[in-house]
Amino acid sequence: MKNSKRADNKTKFLHKNYSLSNKLSNFASEIKTVTILYMDWLINLFTVNDSVAHIALLYALVIATGVYLGKIKFGGVALGVTFVLFAGIVAGHLGLTAPINILTFIQDFGLILFVFMIGLQVGPGFFESFRKGGVTLNILASVTILLNIAVMFGCYFLFFDTANPHNLPMMVGTLYGAVTNTPGLGAANEALSSVFSEGNIPQIASGYACAYPLGVIGIIGATIAIRYICKVRLNIEERQLEQQNAEDAHVKPHMMHIEVTNSYLAGRTLKQIHDFLNRDFVCSRILHQGHVDIPRGDTVFELGDQLFIVCAKADAEAIIAFIGPEIKVDWEETDQPLISKRILVTRSQINGKTLGEMHFSSVYGVNVTRITRQGMDIFASPNLALQVGDKVMVVGKEDYVNRVASVLGNSIRRLDAPNIATIFVGIIVGIIFGSLPIAIPGMPVPMKLGIAGGPLIIAILIGRYGYKAHLVTYTTTSANMMLREIGLVLFLASVGIKAGANFWETVVQGDGLKFVYTGFLITIIPILIVGTIARLKYKFNYFTIMGMIAGTYTDPPALAYANQACSKEAPAVGYSTVYPLSMFLRILTAQLIILLCCGGL
């Protein structure tokens, strides 16, 4: 009996163990099956390139990786978002790609968005950049751009096989890497599609990628070389900037208190004095017999009246000589019912109206003394057109000032909402304009400004004159930068992914080393020539030259280096003066080189 029970217990134990083992085996098998399914799903997510999830994941990985790596500094210089191009090349080389039509669409849309937002940014100051010394700086910048192209052609004929139809387009890519200009690369890419057959288009991003890193370093290095060639001493340059008045005397408002001492003015009205003097000035307040008031056109002046005048700085001396000497007055200590307030223009109906058309003095009983636009104070001339985003300094009685505030809008919330309609209306017009064929004798195909040049030109014109068509072009700096950067990274990621498949063969096994050293020559030779001329012949301040070079090469790292070297605004002024024209010429010449020189290949 005991043996029988022992046998039964052993049988039950073995049965339980077998059942447990069987369950564990089944569980392991299920885990293996689920793991295989998830691995297949994950592999398919990265390898099946025509799904929306794969394309979105691919762009997110390339852009995020590129942006993070672009923050790493090499020798104190970071490549920024341009590293997205290199991340895209690596992804394409590893086989992570997407359908070519999708890549092309995202690339072109990103380029359109990028150049259009640049145009809106530079548009308001594009034509003003040609004033005074800006003409010389822009001429020097244009010469630099032409020298970049000349050196590129020189290197092409010296170092490359001219019988190979792909070598010249690759040198164009090298050119735009050497000058660190991504929109030019986009314009050249687009022009190539009209010259080469589909599937045979040279991947010029490879040349761009080879030349870009040394391009960034070369710009800064050549700028430093000019300092030693011209024997520049930085402390002396700083001192000269302090001594000279870098502000534009014709638009910078100048405020002063003066006393009426000219007996000829006694009994005459403000309008009569204004017409006789023939100078633009605003008399915002008058102290007459102990009372402060806002003068109008029919206000009569008497000897001893004290005036608060706002005028262009260049006119201050003539106004003082005609009316009376400048005096010191503390208006706050007087019994005055007046306030001064900055009012924000946010109503689209005001966009484009001149100060003269608004009749602030006669209708609203206030005076406008100056306008602040994009951080710059502008004298309130009657012919000055108001734009959404302007800050208007208004002086008058409190209730009158509040009434003007309601007329102008003065609502920050309105400016927070982006003017999407204006952006896409401009893009529509830009694409149509860029698609217009321009037949030129001797060219194999009609020239077109394309999706880079067309939107850029229209954006510049809208940014400058859009108010005349009642288009509100105001965009906050952060919104402009966001849209521009999104367009740029989409473009760079697309170009990199497309070029990655053949990058190894083109660069490492091909002429990659030639692209590197020819790109370096394209970068430094024009800078050394033009920078030396700007210093020795035209006597420009060295810091202005640094900014001019950075703007000509549209290179923010070079501007950042210049700003670190100088405590004044001279580098930024030089950069902003030549940047608009340089960007325009870089994009235009990219297409001209391809259409004129590659059309017969």
Number of C-alpha atoms within 10 A of each C-alpha: 6 7 8 9 10 11 12 12 12 12 12 12 12 12 12 12 12 12 12 12 12 12 12 12 12 12 12 12 12 12 12 12 12 12 12 12 12 12 12 12 13 11 11 13 18 18 15 16 17 14 15 12 12 19 21 11 14 21 22 14 16 28 25 15 17 24 19 13 19 20 14 14 11 11 7 9 18 18 22 17 21 23 28 32 29 27 25 29 30 20 23 24 19 12 15 22 25 24 12 14 9 13 21 17 13 19 23 23 17 25 27 28 26 28 30 30 27 23 25 28 23 23 23 20 16 21 15 13 22 17 12 10 13 17 15 16 25 24 14 21 28 18 16 24 20 16 19 24 21 14 20 24 16 14 19 20 12 10 12 16 12 13 9 9 14 18 19 25 23 21 26 28 32 32 32 34 32 35 30 27 23 26 25 28 28 29 25 28 24 20 25 23 15 17 18 16 9 9 8 11 15 19 23 27 31 28 30 29 29 26 32 29 22 23 30 25 22 23 27 23 15 20 25 14 17 22 18 10 12 14 9 15 11 15 9 12 16 18 10 12 18 11 8 8 9 12 9 14 16 14 18 19 23 21 18 17 21 22 21 21 19 15 12 13 18 15 12 14 17 19 14 15 18 16 10 9 14 10 16 16 23 24 22 22 24 22 19 16 10 12 11 18 18 21 24 18 14 12 16 17 20 20 17 17 17 25 28 20 22 24 27 23 17 16 17 20 11 12 21 18 12 15 20 21 16 20 12 10 14 7 14 9 7 12 10 15 12 19 15 17 16 18 24 23 26 26 19 19 17 20 25 20 17 17 17 14 11 14 14 17 19 13 10 16 18 27 24 24 24 25 25 18 15 12 9 10 17 21 24 29 20 16 11 16 17 22 24 25 25 23 23 24 18 24 22 25 19 15 12 18 25 16 15 20 20 15 15 23 19 22 15 12 8 16 18 11 12 16 16 12 12 18 20 13 11 27 22 15 15 24 20 15 19 22 16 14 13 12 12 11 8 8 13 14 17 14 20 22 26 25 26 32 30 26 31 33 22 24 29 27 19 23 25 21 16 24 22 13 10 15 22 27 28 24 21 17 10 9 14 18 16 14 16 20 17 15 23 25 26 26 28 31 32 31 29 29 31 26 26 28 20 14 24 16 12 18 18 10 10 12 17 19 15 20 30 23 17 22 33 26 21 28 32 24 18 23 30 18 15 19 28 21 16 19 18 11 9 12 11 17 20 27 27 25 28 32 32 30 32 32 28 32 30 24 21 17 19 26 23 15 17 26 18 11 14 19 12 15 15 23 30 20 20 27 27 22 30 30 26 25 21 22 23 19 18 26 25 22 18 25 27 17 17 23 22 15 13 19 16 12 12
